[in-house]
Amino acid sequence: MKEKNPKKKGDILRDEEDGAFIVNSRGTCFGLGRSVFWLWEACDGKTPVKQLAEDFGNKFKLSRTESREIVESILRNLEESGVLSRIR
């Protein structure tokens, strides 16, 4: 089965130096720290999780394994919060 690519959704309420506030379609607001916001912004629906994890690891100086685990966890949380969807 082909892995689905994550795509950000929701609106940025406020973008700050150390993160941002995002609102989902139900009107719930979420504060995202700098690294999570960076990942959310990178979710364009075209980039596979493997590439996102590699880019995230390079940006935040993490090992490949560590980066993949962290990215998967963040993506699950963003999806559950309604500010991310996975598409083919």
N, C-alpha and C positions, 0 to 999 in steps of 0.2 A: 504494500500500500504506500502510495506517495504521501510524504509529509506535507501538511498544509502550512502555508506561509501566513504569519501573523500580520494583521492590518489594524492600525490604530483607528479608533473612532472616539467620538466625544469632542468636546470643545475645550480649548485652553481658556481658563478664566483669567489667570495671571501667571506670567512667566517671570521668574526671579532668578537671581544668580545661583542660588543653591537648590533650585527645583522649580516646580510649577503646581498650579491647581487645575485639575481637569474635571469637567462635569460630564456625566454619562447621560444617555437619553431619558432616564427617569428623573433627572435633575439632581442626582446625588453628586456631591463634590468630593474629590479625593486629592490629597496632597501627595505629590511624588517628589522624592529626593532627586538630587542631581543625576545619579547614575541610572535610576529607574526612568526618569524623564528622558534621558538620552536614549535608552533602549526603546521606550514608547515612540519617540520621534522617528527612530530608525525603522519601525514596523510599517513598511510601505505596501505590503501585500505581495511584493515581488521577491523579496529577499528571504531565502530559507533560514530556518532556525540555526542550522549549522554555521552559516555565514554570519548571522547576527551574533552568535556565541563567540566566533573567532574575532570579530570586530570589537565586541565588548571586552574580551580578554586582552586584546592589544591596547585598547583605550585605558583600561583600568589595571593593567599589569597583573593579570591572573593566568594561571596555568590553563591549558586546554580543558582538562577534566573539571577543574573548579569552575571555570567560566560556563561550561555547558550546563552544569547542575544549577548554578545561580540563575542563568538565563531562563531555563525551563521553569524554575520556581517562580520567578518574576512574571513570566508570561502567563502561567496558570492563574496567579493572583490578579493580574490585569484583566484576563478574560472573565474571571468570576465577578470582577467589579463592573463589568459592562463597558470597559473602555478599550477593548481589543476583541477582534474576531479572527478566526483562522479561515483562510480561503485557499483554493487550489491555485 
